[in-house]
């Protein structure tokens, strides 16, 4: 029976730790919701795309010693691989059912995982992060690495939302998400939008993978384990809502960590499953989703 007699500061610490974890979940959910909002299918390869980003960041960091270069490597490698997946698979299945695209994304996930296992082996790898004393804020202990990763996430989110709402290609992406046929009639080329989408979704997933890898151990399977929380956050936030995905990721990360004394570390992932079922039953459109008719 888990001990529940902890002081309030203990739960406050768990809540803060959960927010940092929620940033990773939120970025992964953002990648999922971008693909679903524009390409109209759930991309099950997001988790393994995160794994690819983590390994790319590891390789770039070992070569350069710079975490900035590692982040660029993660974003670039994952964006290019997902763009290749679009050109070779998803584009050819564009007129098929959602189920066909979902199954194709699962197949790509397995291919990525197998390729990473062959290329890097199945041993555990870690980022060489220097040890540092945590900062103390009113009794809360916050690691410098957590603050650095929060800054990376913030910069990534600013870049993504700036692209979506302040650039021409971003407006075209939102137009295609709202109504692809109307966007095509208006002169928008969906092919160009899809290229931008997969580069952007891949870059976001790659950054999320790097952040997760810096906090844990990198193996070919570790991104797959993040797929359920990421999908849950995308559904909770309102599938197709970028802002909702990030907010829901923060909520889910905090709830999982705060629940740890009650359900244990092993079973806290079940919280994501329970939340996903509750949202689907009570509010299928999520927190920020809109009610839409079936097309």
KAWODA-V474947 format. One record per helix or strand. SS is the DSSP state (a for helix, b for strand). FROM is the first residue (numbers start at 1). LEN is the number of residues. If there is no record, write none. Layout:
SS&FROM&LEN, SS&FROM&LEN
This chain:
a&8&32, a&46&19, a&67&27, a&98&23, b&125&1, b&135&3, b&140&3, a&144&23, a&168&11, a&180&6, a&190&26, b&218&1, a&224&14, a&242&17, a&260&4, a&269&14
